[in-house]
Amino acid sequence: MATTETTHGIPFKAALRVWLRVAALSFGGPAGQIAVMHRILVEEKRWIGETRFLHALNYCMLLPGPEAQQLATYIGWLLHRTKGGLAAGLLFVAPGALAIMALSWVYAAYGKLDSVQALFLGLKAAVLAIVLEAVVRVGKRALRNGAMVALAAAAFVAIFFFAVPFPLIIVAAAVIGFLGGHAGHPAFVGTGGHGSGGALSDADSALGEAMPDHARPNRAWSLKIGAVFLLLWLLPVAILLAWLGPHHVFGQIAVFFSKMAVVTFGGAYAVLTYVAQQAVEHYHWLAPGEMLDGLGMAETTPGPLIMVTQFVGFMAAFRDPGVLPPFVAGTLGGLLTTWVTFAPCFLWIFLGAPYVEALRGNKALSAALATITAAVVGVILNLALWFALHVLFAEIRPVRGFGLDFAAPVLASVDPWALTLAAAAMAGVVILRLGMIPVLAVCSAAGLALHVVRVAG
């Protein structure tokens, strides 16, 4: 029987080079990373067709965790089995993990200096512009008709004004999409996305339209691979809890981020809302401004935006090192966070992807996945506003009553310099269409220049 590799003619070494390239270019959060993968894998290499790419993407949007990294793992698995999925997923994470670790050391050593704070003021303003622009980019792909726009709006209102848990929003969107697709309603039939009009068909791609032999559901293989990755994920957590107890910072990190890997749906932007609220308000590992500093680091480095969790784990252990030197504790805390955050991602893909591939032609399921993608747009907008409140205003106040539960800014506490930098960043991203790196660099330099002017004055 011919192997998958000889069938599609893509050598594993060639795929490794491409995954390294994808990893090096994966800036800008999930919206930018997905666009990079689409451009390279669909448009340039023509390895996978448009419909198959979007089917895989919609499944990854349904999963907890970073959808872009899981999409890379999924496609790597489709092309070269388990070793392909591991290579694609690990390479996607490695550059960002190394960069965030280095920046965490710098931040822990010098983060309280006024000049460093000024640098991150510019980064925060640029990040706000990039997140707002992500709403537009994801929306163009997901909101292809009025029904999808209404779903996104409803998701935003539910999560921002009424604090409805994201899993409930996901379930509601999936049910609406499934019923609409099953009934054949025009709003839920067909898929939009990259390259519509002249898009690469599955049949014309290197992978082809047929299902590879290794992608067919196999219960024995699923049980085996599921058990392996479940142990890789949870065994270190169990050892830490038995050794150090649940109140030690390493135990807290292991449990919290393992729970995050299960309960946070909707990709990186949805995850960050949950992480920010818990890390800042419950565990008090970080101040709100520090969470935004960490996000600025993640935006300036390649790899998943969720890599900001490594910064959170680093700072948590750095500030509660126990008997260890603070930087050693911080490094171990950051590595532990990365392990329990990303190990489950491989479990979800290797366990579920064969069954999702088998359902690729199911119109009702495809419609359900598409409506989930639309609902996530509302969540991204929610995150954008959460960031805006903390970047632009020194004070926010809770509003509760009549079912409402949201944070409102104290308008008199607006920071005019942050507002100016954010407006300039938005102009650069939206009007001038500057790249992410130039915007981040200019805003950081502007923050430093502002600091110099203040000191000189």
C-alpha positions in Angstrom: 0.0 0.0 0.0 1.3 3.4 -0.9 2.2 5.7 1.9 0.7 9.1 2.4 4.0 10.8 1.5 4.4 8.9 -1.8 0.8 9.6 -2.6 1.0 13.4 -2.3 4.7 13.7 -3.1 5.7 16.1 -0.3 8.9 14.9 1.4 8.9 15.3 5.2 12.2 17.3 5.1 10.5 19.8 2.7 7.6 20.1 5.1 10.0 20.7 8.0 11.5 23.7 6.1 8.0 25.0 5.4 6.9 24.7 9.1 10.0 26.5 10.1 9.1 29.3 7.7 5.6 29.4 9.0 6.9 29.6 12.6 9.3 32.4 11.7 6.5 34.5 10.1 3.7 33.8 12.6 3.4 37.2 14.1 0.2 39.1 14.8 -1.9 36.7 16.8 -4.2 34.0 15.4 -5.7 36.1 12.6 -2.3 36.9 11.2 -0.9 33.3 11.7 -3.9 31.7 10.0 -3.4 34.1 7.1 0.3 33.2 6.8 -0.5 29.5 6.8 -3.2 30.0 4.2 -0.9 32.0 2.0 2.0 29.5 2.2 0.1 26.1 2.3 -2.9 26.9 0.0 -1.9 29.6 -2.3 1.9 29.2 -2.7 2.6 25.5 -2.1 -0.9 24.3 -3.0 -0.5 21.4 -0.6 -4.1 21.6 0.8 -7.3 22.9 -0.8 -9.5 25.8 0.4 -12.4 23.8 1.6 -10.3 21.3 3.6 -8.3 24.2 5.1 -11.4 25.9 6.3 -12.9 22.6 7.6 -9.8 22.0 9.7 -9.8 25.7 10.9 -13.4 25.5 12.0 -12.7 22.4 14.0 -9.7 24.1 15.7 -11.8 27.1 16.5 -14.1 24.7 18.3 -11.3 23.4 20.5 -10.0 24.9 23.7 -6.6 26.5 23.2 -4.7 28.3 20.4 -6.4 27.6 17.1 -3.5 28.5 14.9 -1.1 26.1 16.5 -3.7 23.4 16.5 -4.4 24.1 12.8 -0.7 23.7 12.0 -0.7 20.4 14.0 -3.8 19.2 12.1 -2.4 19.9 8.7 1.0 18.5 9.6 -0.8 15.3 10.7 -2.8 15.2 7.5 0.4 15.4 5.5 2.8 13.2 7.5 0.9 11.3 10.2 1.8 11.7 13.9 5.4 12.8 13.2 4.1 15.5 10.9 1.7 16.8 13.5 4.3 16.8 16.2 6.8 18.6 14.0 4.4 21.3 12.8 3.0 21.9 16.3 6.3 22.0 18.1 8.0 24.2 15.5 5.1 26.6 15.7 5.7 27.0 19.5 9.5 26.9 19.8 10.5 30.3 18.6 7.9 32.2 20.7 8.8 30.1 23.8 12.5 31.0 23.6 11.7 34.7 22.9 9.2 35.1 25.7 11.5 33.4 28.2 14.3 35.8 27.3 11.9 38.8 27.5 10.5 37.6 30.8 14.1 37.6 32.3 14.6 41.2 31.1 11.2 42.3 32.4 11.8 40.7 35.8 15.2 42.4 36.1 14.4 45.8 34.6 10.6 46.1 34.3 10.2 48.6 37.0 12.5 51.1 35.4 10.7 54.2 34.0 12.3 53.8 30.6 11.1 50.1 30.4 7.6 51.2 31.5 7.6 53.9 28.8 8.6 51.3 26.2 5.7 49.1 27.2 3.3 52.0 27.1 3.9 52.2 23.4 3.6 48.4 23.0 0.3 48.4 24.7 -1.1 51.1 22.4 0.1 49.1 19.4 -1.3 45.9 20.7 -4.7 47.5 21.2 -4.7 48.6 17.5 -3.6 45.1 16.4 -6.3 43.4 18.4 -9.0 45.8 17.0 -7.7 45.1 13.5 -8.0 41.4 14.2 -11.7 41.8 14.7 -12.0 43.2 11.2 -9.7 40.5 9.7 -11.5 37.5 11.3 -14.9 39.2 10.7 -14.3 39.4 6.9 -13.7 35.6 6.8 -16.5 34.5 9.2 -19.3 37.0 8.8 -20.4 36.3 5.3 -24.1 37.2 5.7 -26.5 38.9 8.1 -27.2 35.8 10.1 -23.5 35.5 11.0 -23.2 39.2 11.8 -26.2 38.8 14.2 -24.5 35.8 15.8 -21.3 37.7 16.4 -23.2 40.7 17.8 -25.2 38.4 20.1 -22.0 36.7 21.3 -20.4 40.1 22.1 -23.4 41.4 24.0 -23.7 38.1 26.0 -20.1 37.9 27.0 -19.3 41.6 27.5 -22.5 43.0 29.1 -23.9 39.8 30.8 -20.7 37.8 31.5 -22.2 34.7 29.9 -19.7 31.8 30.0 -18.0 31.3 26.6 -18.8 27.5 26.5 -22.5 28.4 26.6 -22.1 30.8 23.7 -20.2 28.1 21.8 -23.0 25.5 22.4 -25.7 27.9 21.4 -23.9 28.9 18.2 -23.2 25.3 17.3 -26.9 24.3 17.8 -28.1 27.2 15.7 -25.6 26.4 13.0 -26.3 22.6 13.0 -30.1 23.1 12.8 -29.8 25.8 10.1 -27.4 23.6 8.1 -29.6 20.5 8.5 -32.6 22.5 7.4 -30.7 23.7 4.3 -31.2 27.4 5.2 -29.3 29.6 2.8 -27.5 31.6 5.6 -25.9 28.4 6.8 -25.1 26.6 3.5 -21.6 26.9 2.0 -18.5 28.4 3.5 -16.7 31.7 3.0 -13.1 32.5 3.6 -9.7 33.1 2.1 -9.5 33.1 -1.7 -13.1 32.9 -2.5 -13.5 33.2 -6.2 -10.7 31.2 -7.9 -9.8 29.4 -4.7 -7.8 26.2 -4.8 -10.1 23.2 -4.8 -9.3 20.2 -2.7 -9.0 18.0 -5.8 -6.3 20.2 -7.3 -4.2 20.3 -4.2 -1.2 18.0 -3.6 -3.1 16.3 -0.7 -6.1 15.7 -3.0 -9.7 15.3 -2.1 -9.6 11.7 -0.8 -8.9 10.8 2.8 -5.4 9.5 3.5 -5.3 6.0 4.9 -3.9 7.1 8.2 -6.6 9.7 8.6 -9.4 7.1 8.7 -10.9 6.7 12.2 -9.3 3.8 14.1 -10.5 3.1 17.6 -7.4 1.2 18.7 -5.1 4.0 17.5 -7.3 6.7 19.1 -7.2 4.9 22.5 -3.4 4.5 22.3 -2.5 8.0 21.2 -5.1 9.4 23.6 -3.6 7.5 26.6 0.0 8.6 25.7 -0.8 12.3 25.5 -3.1 12.2 28.5 -0.2 10.8 30.5 2.3 13.3 29.1 0.0 16.1 30.1 -1.3 15.1 33.5 1.4 12.9 35.0 3.7 15.9 35.7 0.7 17.7 37.3 0.0 14.7 39.5 3.6 14.5 40.6 3.8 18.2 41.5 0.6 18.1 43.5 1.8 15.0 45.4 5.2 16.4 46.0 4.5 20.1 46.7 0.8 20.3 47.5 -2.0 22.4 45.8 -1.0 25.6 47.6 2.6 25.8 46.2 3.0 28.1 43.3 4.1 25.3 41.0 1.0 23.3 42.0 -1.2 26.3 41.4 0.4 26.9 38.0 0.0 23.3 36.9 -3.7 23.1 38.0 -4.8 26.5 36.7 -3.2 26.2 33.3 -4.3 22.6 32.9 -7.9 23.7 33.7 -7.5 26.6 31.2 -6.6 24.0 28.5 -9.9 22.4 29.0 -12.4 25.2 29.7 -11.3 28.0 27.5 -12.9 27.8 24.1 -12.6 30.1 21.1 -8.9 30.3 20.6 -6.2 32.6 21.9 -8.3 35.8 22.3 -11.0 34.0 24.3 -8.3 32.3 26.4 -6.6 35.6 27.2 -9.7 37.1 28.6 -10.0 34.1 31.1 -6.3 34.1 31.9 -6.1 37.9 32.5 -9.1 37.8 34.8 -7.9 34.9 36.9 -4.2 35.8 37.0 -4.9 39.4 37.9 -8.0 39.3 40.0 -8.0 35.8 41.7 -4.3 34.7 42.1 -2.8 38.3 42.1 0.2 37.0 40.1 0.1 40.2 38.0 -1.3 43.7 37.9 -3.6 44.5 34.9 -0.9 46.6 33.3 1.6 43.8 33.6 -0.8 41.4 31.8 -0.8 43.9 28.9 3.0 44.1 29.0 3.1 40.3 28.6 0.7 40.5 25.7 2.9 43.1 24.1 5.8 40.6 24.3 3.7 37.9 22.7 2.7 40.3 19.9 6.3 41.2 19.2 7.5 37.6 18.9 6.6 34.8 16.5 4.3 32.0 17.6 1.0 31.7 19.3 -0.4 34.7 21.2 -1.3 32.4 24.0 2.5 32.1 24.7 1.8 35.1 27.0 0.9 32.4 29.6 4.6 31.6 29.8 5.2 35.1 31.0 2.4 34.8 33.6 3.8 31.5 34.9 7.3 33.0 35.0 6.3 36.0 37.0 4.1 34.0 39.4 7.0 31.7 40.3 9.5 34.5 40.2 7.6 36.4 42.9 7.0 33.3 45.1 10.2 31.2 44.5 10.3 29.4 47.8 13.7 27.9 48.4 14.8 28.4 44.8 16.6 31.5 43.4 13.9 33.7 41.8 15.1 33.5 38.2 15.4 29.7 38.5 11.9 29.5 39.9 10.6 31.8 37.2 12.2 29.8 34.4 10.7 26.5 35.8 7.3 28.2 36.2 7.4 29.4 32.6 8.4 26.1 31.2 5.7 24.3 33.3 3.1 26.7 32.1 4.1 26.1 28.5 4.0 22.3 29.0 0.5 22.1 30.5 -0.8 24.7 28.0 0.3 23.0 24.8 0.4 19.3 25.6 -3.4 19.0 25.5 -3.4 20.7 22.1 -1.8 17.6 20.6 -4.3 15.4 22.4 -7.3 17.2 20.9 -5.9 17.0 17.4 -4.6 13.4 17.3 -7.7 12.1 19.1 -10.4 14.1 17.2 -9.0 14.9 13.8 -9.7 11.5 12.2 -13.4 11.7 13.1 -13.6 15.3 11.9 -12.1 14.3 8.6 -14.6 11.5 8.3 -17.4 14.1 8.7 -15.9 16.5 6.2 -18.9 16.2 3.8 -21.5 16.6 6.5 -23.2 20.0 5.7 -24.9 20.3 9.1 -21.6 19.8 11.0 -19.8 22.3 8.7 -22.6 24.8 9.3 -22.2 24.3 13.1 -18.5 24.9 12.9 -18.9 28.0 10.8 -21.4 29.6 13.3 -18.9 28.9 16.1 -16.3 30.9 14.1 -18.8 33.7 13.8 -19.5 33.8 17.5 -15.7 34.0 18.2 -15.6 37.3 16.4 -17.8 38.7 19.2 -15.4 37.3 21.7 -12.5 39.0 20.0 -14.3 42.3 20.2 -14.9 41.7 23.9 -11.2 41.2 24.4 -10.4 44.3 22.4 -12.6 46.4 24.7 -11.2 44.8 27.8 -7.7 45.9 26.6 -8.9 49.3 25.7 -10.3 49.9 29.2 -7.0 49.0 30.8 -4.8 50.8 28.3 -6.7 54.1 28.0 -8.1 54.6 31.5 -6.5 54.6 34.9 -9.8 53.7 36.6 -12.7 51.4 35.8 -15.7 50.6 37.8 -18.0 47.5 37.8 -21.6 47.8 36.7 -23.9 45.2 38.1 -27.7 44.9 38.3 -30.6 43.8 36.2 -28.5 41.0 34.9 -25.7 43.2 33.7 -22.1 42.5 34.8 -19.4 44.6 33.0 -16.7 47.1 33.6 -17.2 50.8 32.6 -14.4 53.4 32.4 -14.2 56.5 34.6 -14.0 59.0 31.7 -12.0 61.5 33.7 -9.2 59.0 34.2 -8.4 58.8 30.5 -4.6 58.8 29.7 -4.3 61.3 26.8 -0.8 60.0 25.8 -2.0 56.4 25.6 -5.1 57.6 23.6 -2.8 59.5 21.2 -0.5 56.5 20.7 -3.4 54.1 20.2 -5.0 56.4 17.6 -1.7 56.7 15.8 -1.3 52.9 15.8 -4.8 52.4 14.4 -4.0 54.9 11.7 -0.9 53.0 10.8 -2.6 49.6 10.8 -5.9 50.5 9.1 -5.2 53.5 6.9 -1.5 53.3 6.0 -1.6 49.5 6.1 1.8 49.2 7.8 3.0 45.9 9.0 2.7 44.8 12.6 6.5 45.0 13.3 6.8 48.7 12.1 3.8 49.7 14.1 5.1 48.1 17.3 8.6 49.6 16.7 7.3 53.1 16.1 4.9 53.0 19.1 7.6 51.7 21.4 10.0 54.4 20.2 7.3 57.0 20.7 6.8 55.8 24.3 10.5 56.1 25.0 10.6 59.6 23.3 7.7 60.7 25.5 9.6 59.5 28.6 12.6 61.5 27.5 10.5 64.6 27.0 8.9 64.2 30.4 12.3 63.7 32.2 13.8 66.7 30.3 10.8 68.9 31.2 
